[in-house]
Amino acid sequence: MNIDNWKEGSTSVAKPDEERQWRVIDTLVGGIVQEQRRSRRWGIFFKLMTFGYLFFLGYLFVGASGDLSLSDGTVTGNHTALIDVQGVIADNESASADNIVSALRNAFDDSNTKAIILRINSPGGSPVQSGYVYDEIFRLRSLHADIPVYAVISDIGASGAYYIAAAADEIYADKASLVGSIGVVAAGFGFVELLEKLGVDRRIYTSGEHKGFLDPFQPQKDSEVKFWQSVLDKTHQQFIESVKRGRGDRLSQDPRLFSGLIWSGEQALQYGLIDGLGSSSFVAREVVKESNIVDFTIKESPLERFAKRIGTGAAEALATQLGSDSTSLR
């Protein structure tokens, strides 16, 4: 064989192999470069997300500081202190006993406070939280006899909200406000027959004969229903006694007052549930004779509210799993 011919033949065979190798290398390098670019883009994206998140938290923090500074009650000169009771009265809500009581103490401790107005717009809620506030109002009134407390109901002051209002020296409302609902309710569901139709067994393990008596997936027992009704009746009686203590002989003798019915402001005035018709500004101007109003309401930051919502959601999910019923003043 001619050596030159052999060299030419080997060259012609090797050339396509080299091209394939270079193509493979080019593909690999291109993939690596593309992956690096993609990683950089995702890195930039997550950095921007982190920056935005931190900016949002900073905004909430600054906003919270602004809210608190606007409502801390540090204003010179005589004034009427205003405290809002808005929404459901419960431990993790803005109308919690902690928030309302803290605001009350701040208002009473201010030497320039001439009177306190509780501006109420609430359907009620926890009897425990309402009772805490009720008791504290009476305690603070005894320590500061020269500072009267007025409750002013706007849209609604029912059940636990009226429980709180009953501790005030006087109660005012609009003629169309909803007032009263002096009663107690515990609500739930029963799924026993539904589970039977679906062929599902409820398995609950307890220590204590009546530990699971509020379980909605178990049949009710007459003895347990009777017991639970006695608990509600006792709570209702405590509510009635508190209203009578606060309102005294101003109350009508109509037995329907404590039946859970709710009245308009005009009707409530006739039954002695309130003392007059008027708004917060009317009470400050015409009753207290001090139209300078300072807001002492404890205002939570948006971040605090968000955190509490998460905690409340977890607690409600746990309560649902445990099958517990809630009791509220209504």
C-alpha positions in Angstrom: 0.0 0.0 0.0 1.2 3.5 -0.8 2.0 5.3 2.4 0.7 8.7 1.0 -2.6 7.1 0.0 -2.9 5.6 3.5 -2.4 9.1 5.1 -5.0 10.7 2.9 -7.5 8.0 3.7 -6.9 8.3 7.4 -7.3 12.0 7.2 -10.6 11.7 5.4 -11.9 9.4 8.1 -10.7 11.4 11.1 -12.2 14.7 10.0 -15.9 13.8 10.6 -15.0 12.4 14.0 -13.4 15.7 15.0 -16.4 17.7 13.8 -18.7 15.5 15.9 -16.5 16.0 18.9 -16.5 19.7 18.5 -20.2 19.8 18.1 -20.6 17.8 21.3 -18.2 20.1 23.1 -20.0 23.2 21.7 -23.3 21.8 22.9 -22.0 21.1 26.4 -20.4 24.5 26.7 -23.6 26.2 25.4 -25.7 24.3 27.9 -23.4 25.3 30.7 -23.5 28.9 29.7 -27.3 28.8 29.3 -27.7 27.2 32.8 -25.4 29.9 34.3 -27.5 32.6 32.7 -30.7 30.9 33.9 -29.2 30.7 37.4 -28.3 34.4 37.4 -31.8 35.3 36.3 -33.3 33.3 39.2 -30.8 34.7 41.6 -31.8 38.3 40.6 -35.4 37.3 40.8 -35.1 36.0 44.4 -33.0 38.9 45.4 -35.7 41.3 44.2 -38.3 39.2 46.0 -36.3 39.4 49.2 -35.8 43.1 48.8 -39.5 43.6 48.2 -40.4 41.5 51.2 -38.1 43.5 53.5 -39.4 46.7 52.0 -42.9 45.6 52.8 -42.1 44.7 56.3 -40.4 48.1 56.8 -43.4 49.8 55.4 -45.6 48.0 57.9 -43.3 48.8 60.8 -43.2 52.5 59.9 -47.0 52.5 59.4 -47.5 50.8 62.7 -45.3 53.4 64.5 -47.4 56.2 62.8 -50.7 54.6 63.9 -49.5 54.3 67.5 -48.3 57.8 67.7 -51.6 59.1 66.5 -53.6 57.4 69.1 -51.5 57.3 72.2 -53.5 60.0 73.9 -50.5 62.2 74.7 -52.3 65.5 74.0 -52.2 68.5 76.4 -55.3 70.3 77.5 -58.6 69.2 78.8 -60.3 66.6 76.7 -62.9 63.8 76.4 -61.2 60.5 76.0 -62.5 58.3 73.2 -62.1 54.5 73.1 -63.4 52.4 70.3 -65.0 49.0 70.8 -65.2 47.7 67.2 -66.0 44.3 66.0 -66.2 40.9 67.7 -65.1 41.0 71.4 -62.5 38.2 71.6 -59.1 37.5 72.8 -57.3 37.9 69.4 -59.4 40.7 68.1 -58.9 44.5 68.2 -61.8 44.5 70.8 -60.0 42.2 73.2 -60.2 42.8 76.9 -56.4 43.6 77.0 -56.7 46.4 74.4 -59.9 47.9 75.9 -58.6 47.7 79.5 -55.2 49.2 78.6 -56.9 52.1 76.8 -59.2 52.7 79.8 -56.3 52.8 82.2 -54.4 55.2 80.0 -57.5 57.5 79.7 -58.2 57.4 83.5 -54.6 58.1 84.4 -54.4 61.2 82.2 -54.9 64.2 84.4 -56.6 66.1 81.6 -59.3 63.6 81.0 -62.7 65.0 81.9 -64.8 62.0 80.8 -64.5 58.8 78.8 -66.6 57.7 75.9 -66.7 54.1 74.8 -67.8 54.2 71.2 -69.3 50.8 70.6 -70.1 49.1 67.3 -70.0 45.4 68.1 -72.4 42.3 67.9 -70.8 40.9 71.0 -68.6 37.9 71.6 -66.8 36.2 74.4 -68.6 36.5 77.8 -65.2 36.2 79.5 -63.6 39.1 77.6 -66.8 41.2 78.1 -66.8 40.4 81.8 -63.1 41.4 82.2 -63.9 44.8 80.7 -67.1 45.2 82.7 -65.3 44.6 86.0 -62.4 46.9 85.2 -64.7 49.8 84.3 -66.4 49.5 87.7 -63.0 49.3 89.4 -61.6 52.3 87.6 -64.8 54.3 88.2 -64.4 53.6 92.0 -60.8 55.0 91.9 -61.7 58.0 89.7 -65.1 59.1 90.8 -64.7 62.5 89.1 -64.3 60.9 85.6 -67.7 59.7 84.2 -67.9 56.9 81.6 -70.3 57.1 78.8 -71.1 54.3 76.3 -72.2 55.4 72.8 -73.6 52.7 70.6 -73.5 53.4 66.8 -74.8 50.7 64.5 -75.0 47.9 67.0 -74.3 47.2 70.7 -75.6 43.7 71.3 -74.9 40.9 73.7 -71.3 41.1 75.0 -71.1 44.6 73.7 -74.1 45.7 75.7 -72.6 43.8 78.7 -69.7 46.2 78.5 -71.9 49.2 78.0 -74.0 48.4 81.1 -70.9 49.3 83.2 -71.0 52.9 82.0 -72.6 55.8 83.9 -74.9 56.4 81.0 -75.6 54.9 77.6 -76.5 56.7 74.4 -77.4 55.4 70.9 -78.9 56.5 67.7 -82.7 56.0 67.3 -81.9 53.3 64.7 -79.1 51.6 66.6 -79.5 47.9 67.5 -79.3 47.5 71.3 -79.7 44.6 73.7 -79.8 40.9 72.8 -79.2 39.9 76.4 -78.8 36.2 76.1 -76.2 33.3 75.6 -75.8 31.0 72.6 -73.7 28.0 71.9 -73.9 26.7 68.3 -72.7 23.6 66.6 -73.6 20.9 64.1 -74.5 17.2 64.3 -73.2 14.8 61.7 -74.1 11.5 63.2 -76.7 10.4 60.6 -74.6 11.7 57.8 -71.7 9.5 58.9 -74.0 6.5 59.1 -75.2 7.0 55.5 -71.6 7.3 54.4 -70.5 4.3 56.3 -67.9 6.2 58.3 -67.1 5.3 61.9 -66.1 8.1 64.4 -63.3 6.8 66.7 -62.6 9.0 69.7 -60.7 7.9 72.8 -61.2 9.8 76.1 -60.5 9.5 79.7 -63.5 10.7 81.6 -67.1 9.7 81.0 -68.3 13.0 79.5 -65.0 14.3 78.0 -66.3 14.2 74.5 -69.8 15.3 75.1 -69.6 18.3 72.7 -68.3 16.1 69.8 -70.5 16.8 66.8 -69.9 13.3 65.4 -71.3 11.5 68.5 -75.0 11.1 69.4 -76.3 13.5 72.0 -77.2 12.2 75.5 -80.2 13.8 77.3 -78.2 14.1 80.5 -75.3 15.9 78.8 -77.7 18.2 76.9 -79.3 19.1 80.2 -76.0 19.7 81.8 -74.8 22.0 79.0 -78.1 23.9 79.2 -77.4 24.5 82.9 -74.1 26.0 82.0 -75.7 28.4 79.5 -78.4 29.3 81.9 -75.9 30.1 84.6 -73.9 32.3 82.2 -77.1 34.1 81.1 -78.0 34.7 84.8 -74.6 36.3 85.3 -75.2 38.5 82.3 -78.6 39.6 83.6 -77.2 40.4 87.1 -74.5 42.5 85.5 -77.0 44.5 83.5 -79.2 45.0 86.5 -76.2 46.2 88.6 -75.2 48.7 85.9 -78.7 50.0 85.0 -80.5 49.7 88.3 -84.0 51.0 88.4 -83.7 52.6 85.0 -84.7 49.2 83.5 -88.2 48.4 82.5 -89.8 45.5 84.2 -90.7 43.9 80.8 -89.5 40.3 81.0 -88.6 40.3 77.3 -85.6 42.5 78.1 -83.6 39.4 79.0 -85.0 37.0 76.4 -82.3 37.7 73.8 -84.4 40.1 71.7 -82.7 43.1 70.2 -84.2 46.6 70.1 -83.9 49.8 68.1 -82.4 52.7 69.9 -85.8 54.4 70.2 -87.3 51.3 71.8 -84.2 50.8 74.0 -84.8 54.2 75.4 -88.3 53.3 76.3 -87.2 50.1 78.1 -84.4 51.8 80.0 -81.6 50.1 78.2 -80.1 53.5 77.2 -80.4 57.0 78.7 -80.6 59.1 75.6 -80.2 59.5 71.8 -77.0 61.0 70.4 -73.6 60.4 68.9 -70.1 60.6 70.4 -69.6 64.2 69.4 -73.0 65.0 70.8 -72.2 63.5 74.2 -68.8 65.2 74.3 -70.3 68.6 73.4 -73.6 68.6 75.2 -73.2 66.1 78.1 -69.5 66.3 79.0 -69.2 69.9 77.9 -65.7 69.2 76.5 -65.7 68.9 72.7 -62.0 68.3 72.4 -61.8 64.6 71.8 -58.6 62.5 72.1 -58.5 59.0 70.8 -57.0 56.5 73.4 -57.9 53.4 71.4 -55.1 50.8 71.3 -54.4 50.4 67.6 -52.4 47.3 66.5 -50.0 47.4 63.6 -50.8 45.6 60.4 -48.0 43.2 61.1 -49.4 42.4 64.5 -52.8 41.9 63.1 -51.4 39.6 60.4 -49.5 37.6 63.0 -52.6 37.3 65.2 -54.7 36.1 62.2 -52.2 33.3 61.6 -52.4 32.3 65.3 -56.1 32.6 65.3 -56.4 30.5 62.2 -54.3 27.7 63.8 -56.3 27.8 67.0 -59.6 27.6 65.1 -58.3 24.7 63.0 -57.3 22.9 66.2 -60.7 23.6 67.8 -62.4 22.3 64.7 -60.4 19.1 64.9 -61.3 18.7 68.6 -65.0 19.3 67.8 -65.4 22.1 70.3 -68.4 24.5 70.3 -68.0 28.2 71.0 -70.1 30.1 73.6 -70.9 33.7 73.1 -73.1 36.3 74.6 -75.9 37.1 72.1 
